[in-house]
């Protein structure tokens, strides 16, 4: 385990031991940081769509060109 991983585990353990109200305070503070909030929203969207089927980029671009005209 790296130092960063160990630090993360300590942080996570401490966070989980907090009361619900204190967790909400920390999350609210984190969400005030626009870059963090944007990253968190990106991760949530990726997780939400992870099981969707995918298709090759070229196929998507071809379909997109067809719809423009």
Rosetta blueprint (number, residue, H / E / L):
1 X L
2 X L
3 X H
4 X H
5 X H
6 X H
7 X H
8 X H
9 X H
10 X H
11 X H
12 X H
13 X H
14 X H
15 X H
16 X H
17 X H
18 X L
19 X L
20 X H
21 X H
22 X H
23 X H
24 X H
25 X H
26 X H
27 X H
28 X H
29 X H
30 X H
31 X H
32 X L
33 X L
34 X H
35 X H
36 X H
37 X H
38 X H
39 X H
40 X H
41 X H
42 X H
43 X H
44 X H
45 X H
46 X H
47 X H
48 X H
49 X H
50 X L
51 X L
52 X L
53 X L
54 X L
55 X L
56 X L
57 X H
58 X H
59 X H
60 X H
61 X H
62 X H
63 X H
64 X H
65 X H
66 X H
67 X H
68 X H
69 X L
